[in-house]
Amino acid sequence: MQSALKLKKSKLQNIFKALSLAIFVFLMGVGASTTVAAQYEPVSTFISEVKNPPIPFSSIAVAWDEEEPLGTEAEIFIRFQNNEGWTEWQDLHPSIDKKYENENVKPTAFITTDLSGAYQYKVELSTENKTITPKISNIEITFVHAHDAKETEQLDNTVTLADNENLSSRIDYGLDIITRNEWGANETLRVWSEDRPPEQLASLPDDFYDKYADEMKIIREVAYNASGEKLTWPLEYPEEVSKIIVHHTATTKNLDNPEQAIRDIYYYHTMTRGWGDIGYNYIIDPLGRIYEGRYGGDGVVAAHAGGRNVGSIGIAILGDYHNGEPTTASINSLTALIKAKSGQFNINTTGSGSFRGDYLPNIIGHRDVGSTTCPGDQLYDMLPRIRASAKDGLSTTFIDRRRVSRTTERPYDYDLEGTLKIPTYEVALKQS
């Protein structure tokens, strides 16, 4: 009997050992499977279906979340459908300056086009390591379109700088600059109200203003307009202007209405980003026409280069010059404008000087003062020639086009459809 019990006990022990071994092997197998990383294809492209927003649009702002581990790349492209058919795919370069923006600020891009009724976007992803993938998610698109308002009373052409007293007398050195009134700026958008969106501003180190206090002295500030209304962004005038910073703006090719594009940029900067005005001091279109940007006249501080706004003038050319070349007319006008403003503020266009801790040329690109690709390789590579031409006395008469006064034109009303969120999902590399 004892022998039988021992045999039974021995069998049970053997069964238990075998079962324990099986469980151990199973658990090991589970552990091993969880440590094997997913394998991703090295390159993948996602193309969205054609999207038809609720309103026609002439500009869009795109924001998204992205994860881009080392060794990976994620790019977003967009195209539009207008009366001429589909535009070419346009690369969306984020306008965020990673050197100054908060880390939690989404990458954003703003692009203007001809009036369109549909769009489509494309995401291209790649990785050098098949175990990791970049990701794009939470794409948000805001549509902007400025249209002609109903007939109103004739506008006073002098109202543009009424709250700037005698600073409205500008020296344009023969340049024919299209005023804000002429390109249709709605000046009421600059007035502060409690329901305005929060400002999206650059994040600077805590000691930045103390460190460069001597370079950032403001000698005059105007906080209210001529009607006594508080401005969202007060007009500020620095003690010295020493740099001119060149930018580009993303547009599709052959833009047929530059003024509409500028109105859309104005709305995007003023309302969507909450700045209270357009960020550039001047804008130039592909035909070489120069437009007044930031309200306030010569020397007013604009919003185009983060911690380098004070003491600089920001000039943007409409167009994307990462690959395409700027037109001859736009470069000639840029050179002439730089010459005029350099003479006005005693800036040596081929010289250099200290600026916020860096020794920089006096005529620079946006990328020289921030982590950005602006103004694009093609335009940036032209800066040495532009500096030299501006110094050597380039004639400005070729852009002195006298226009018939357009002060009787109607102002513009702004329609902005609320931000449209594409259903949340992640675009990642396909698993192989």
Buried (B, 14 or more C-beta within 10 A) or exposed (E): EEEEEEEEEEEEEEEEEEEEEEEEEEEEEEEEEEEEEEEBBEEBEBEBEEBEBEEBBBBBBBBBBBBBEEEBEBBBBBBBBBEEEBBEBBBBBBBBBEBBBEEEBBBBBBBBBBBBEBBBBBBBBBBEEBEBBBBBBBBBBBBBBBEEEEEEEEBEEEBBBEBBEEBBEBEBBEBBBBBBBBBBBBBEBBBBEEEBEEEBBBBBEEEBEEBBEEBBEEEBEBEBBEEEBEBBBBBBBBBBBBBBBBBBBBBBEEBEBBBBBBBBBBBBBBBBBBBBBBBBBBBBBBEBBBBBBBBBBBBBBBBBBBBBBBBBBBBBBBBBBBEEBBBEBBBBBBBBBBBBBBEBBEBBBBEBEEBBEEEBBBBBBBBBBBEBBBBBBBBBEBBEEBBBBBBEEBEBEEBEEEEEEBEEBBBBEBEBBEEBEBEEEEBBBEEE
